[in-house]
């Protein structure tokens, strides 16, 4: 159950939730998402990781191998309000746990979202969409340039019980699969300033996002994460510690 919860957190947080640098214009660039009702994109996502659970003298190691194809369809666009409505679902894929085929969570389930063209979500219609709101790549309202930084905090949820600080930095421009794109560095860290009784959580993740600024579309999101969680529980009338370590490598790319 724990492995599935961590898997779902990684999936939900990164589903949308994505070389030589060239210089930007002197006055910078305003980054926006672009779409119309004919916009339909397929992303390939692979997730490979190892989770190790320590309970007393017992150790359990779980290997996860996952490949899925995500279909994202723009179903409406309000030109005046600059609001894009999307439907996203896991169209196909497979998952193995310790080499054994396992049901893929969320298969066929549609996640409906609405966002302003800077990436900010509004009117989330289900629990998954609400969690996506915290992890979504939201651009600043004004122009950005190489070195520009911004950040926000994702509030705790059922899968991540402590706040998560997400920071972005413009690294430059580059060609990626034939497209001109903006290269963005991303880091995620758990906010340990807010303690949760009986829980210690440390999350560290780094990634590279590539955004096609001409088409206004995410091209790729590559993330490596490392998580350590320690829980104090009474088991069989005895105070016990459960320590979990997880290393995960996630790769998501637009299929062209």
C-alpha positions in Angstrom: 0.0 0.0 0.0 2.8 2.4 0.9 4.5 1.8 -2.5 1.3 2.5 -4.4 0.8 5.7 -2.4 4.3 6.9 -3.3 3.8 5.9 -6.9 0.6 7.8 -7.1 2.2 10.9 -5.6 5.0 10.8 -8.2 2.6 10.3 -11.0 0.1 13.0 -10.0 2.8 15.5 -9.1 4.6 15.1 -12.4 1.9 14.2 -15.0 1.8 17.7 -16.4 2.6 17.7 -13.4 8.0 18.8 -17.6 23.3 22.3 -25.7 24.5 25.5 -25.6 22.4 28.3 -24.1 21.5 31.2 -26.4 20.8 34.7 -25.0 17.3 36.0 -24.5 16.2 39.4 -25.8 17.3 42.3 -23.6 13.7 42.8 -22.3 13.2 39.0 -21.6 10.4 36.7 -22.7 6.8 36.1 -21.3 6.1 32.3 -21.3 2.6 31.1 -21.9 0.8 27.9 -22.7 -1.0 27.8 -26.0 -3.9 25.5 -27.1 -7.1 25.2 -29.0 -9.8 22.5 -29.2 -7.7 20.6 -31.9 -4.7 20.3 -29.5 -4.1 16.7 -28.6 -0.8 15.5 -27.2 0.7 12.1 -26.2 3.4 11.9 -23.6 5.5 8.8 -22.8 6.4 8.5 -19.1 8.8 6.0 -17.7 9.3 5.5 -13.9 12.0 3.3 -12.5 12.8 3.2 -8.8 13.7 1.2 -5.7 11.8 1.4 -2.4 13.4 0.0 0.8 11.5 -0.4 4.0 13.2 -1.0 7.3 11.2 -2.3 10.3 13.3 -3.5 13.2 15.5 -6.3 11.7 13.2 -6.8 8.7 14.0 -5.2 5.4 11.7 -5.2 2.3 13.0 -4.1 -1.1 10.6 -3.2 -3.9 11.6 -2.4 -7.5 9.2 -0.5 -9.7 9.3 -0.4 -13.5 6.6 1.6 -15.2 5.9 2.8 -18.7 2.7 4.6 -19.7 1.3 6.8 -22.4 -0.7 9.9 -21.3 -3.1 11.5 -23.6 -3.8 15.2 -23.0 -6.7 16.8 -25.0 -7.7 20.5 -25.0 -11.5 20.5 -24.9 -12.2 24.2 -24.6 -10.4 27.5 -24.8 -11.8 30.9 -23.6 -10.0 33.5 -25.6 -11.2 36.4 -23.4 -10.3 34.9 -20.1 -7.3 33.0 -21.6 -8.5 29.8 -19.9 -7.6 26.3 -21.3 -9.7 23.2 -20.3 -7.9 19.9 -20.5 -8.8 16.2 -20.2 -5.8 14.0 -19.4 -5.8 10.2 -19.0 -3.5 7.2 -18.9 -4.3 5.7 -22.3 -2.0 2.6 -22.0 1.0 1.3 -20.2 2.3 -1.4 -18.0 3.8 -1.7 -14.5 6.0 -4.3 -12.9 6.7 -4.6 -9.2 9.7 -6.8 -8.5 9.4 -8.1 -12.0 5.8 -9.1 -11.7 3.0 -7.5 -13.8 0.8 -5.3 -11.6 -2.4 -3.2 -12.3 -1.6 0.3 -13.5 -3.2 2.9 -11.2 -5.6 5.4 -12.9 -5.8 3.5 -16.2 -8.4 5.2 -18.3 -9.4 7.6 -15.6 -10.0 11.2 -16.9 -8.5 14.1 -15.0 -10.3 17.3 -15.9 -8.5 20.6 -15.4 -8.8 24.3 -16.3 -5.8 26.6 -16.3 -5.0 30.2 -17.2 -2.4 30.4 -20.0 0.4 31.0 -17.5 -0.3 27.5 -16.1 -2.2 28.4 -12.9 -5.0 25.9 -12.3 -8.6 27.0 -11.5 -11.8 25.0 -10.9 -10.2 21.6 -10.1 -12.9 19.0 -10.6 -11.5 16.0 -8.7 -8.9 15.2 -6.0 -6.1 14.4 -8.6 -6.6 17.8 -10.2 -6.4 19.5 -6.8 -3.0 17.8 -6.2 -1.8 18.7 -9.7 -2.5 22.4 -8.8 0.4 22.4 -6.4 2.9 20.7 -8.7 2.0 22.4 -12.0 4.7 24.5 -13.8 3.2 28.1 -13.4 5.1 30.8 -15.2 5.6 34.3 -13.8 3.3 37.0 -15.1 6.1 39.2 -16.3 9.1 38.5 -18.7 11.9 36.1 -17.7 15.5 35.8 -18.8 18.4 33.5 -18.2 18.9 33.2 -14.5 15.3 34.2 -13.6 14.0 32.3 -10.5 10.6 31.7 -9.0 9.1 29.3 -6.5 5.9 28.2 -4.7 4.9 25.8 -1.9 2.8 22.7 -2.5 0.6 22.2 0.5 0.4 18.8 2.3 -1.9 16.1 0.8 -2.7 12.5 1.4 0.4 11.2 -0.4 2.9 13.9 0.8 2.1 14.8 4.4 4.5 17.8 4.7 4.7 21.0 2.6 6.9 20.8 -0.5 9.0 23.8 -1.8 9.3 23.8 -5.6 11.8 26.1 -7.2 12.4 26.9 -10.9 15.2 28.6 -12.8 15.6 29.6 -16.4 18.9 28.0 -17.6 18.7 29.1 -21.2 17.6 28.2 -24.7 18.4 25.0 -26.7 17.3 22.7 -29.5 15.5 19.6 -28.3 14.2 17.1 -30.8 14.3 19.8 -33.5 12.3 22.4 -31.6 13.5 25.7 -30.0 12.8 25.4 -26.3 13.4 27.0 -23.0 15.5 24.9 -20.6 14.3 25.2 -17.0 15.9 23.7 -13.9 13.6 22.4 -11.1 14.2 21.4 -7.5 11.8 20.0 -4.9 12.5 19.8 -1.2 10.4 19.0 1.8 9.7 21.9 4.2 10.9 20.5 7.5 10.1 23.7 9.4 6.6 22.4 10.0 6.9 19.2 12.1 4.4 16.4 12.0 4.2 14.4 15.2 5.7 10.9 14.7 7.0 11.7 11.2 10.3 12.7 9.7 10.2 13.4 5.9 13.1 14.4 3.6 12.4 14.8 -0.1 15.0 15.9 -2.6 14.4 16.0 -6.3 16.1 17.7 -9.2 14.9 17.9 -12.8 15.2 19.5 -16.2 12.0 20.8 -18.0 12.0 21.8 -21.7 9.2 24.1 -22.9 8.5 24.9 -26.5 7.9 28.7 -26.2 6.8 29.1 -29.8 4.0 26.4 -29.6 3.4 27.0 -25.9 3.8 23.3 -25.0 5.7 21.1 -22.6 8.3 19.0 -24.4 9.9 17.0 -21.6 10.3 16.7 -17.9 13.2 14.6 -16.5 13.4 14.2 -12.7 15.5 12.2 -10.3 14.2 12.0 -6.7 15.3 10.7 -3.4 12.9 10.4 -0.4 13.5 9.3 3.2 10.6 8.9 5.6 10.6 7.7 9.2 7.4 7.0 11.1 7.0 6.2 14.8 4.2 3.8 15.5 3.0 1.4 18.2 3.1 -2.1 16.8 2.1 -5.0 19.0 2.2 -2.8 22.0 5.8 -1.7 21.3 7.1 1.6 20.1 8.6 1.0 16.6 10.2 3.0 13.8 9.5 2.4 10.2 12.0 3.9 7.8 11.4 4.1 4.1 13.9 5.1 1.4 12.9 5.6 -2.2 14.9 6.5 -5.2 13.0 7.3 -8.4 13.9 8.3 -11.9 11.1 9.7 -14.0 11.3 10.6 -17.7 8.4 12.2 -19.6 8.6 13.2 -23.3 6.2 14.5 -25.9 5.7 12.0 -28.7 6.2 13.7 -32.1 
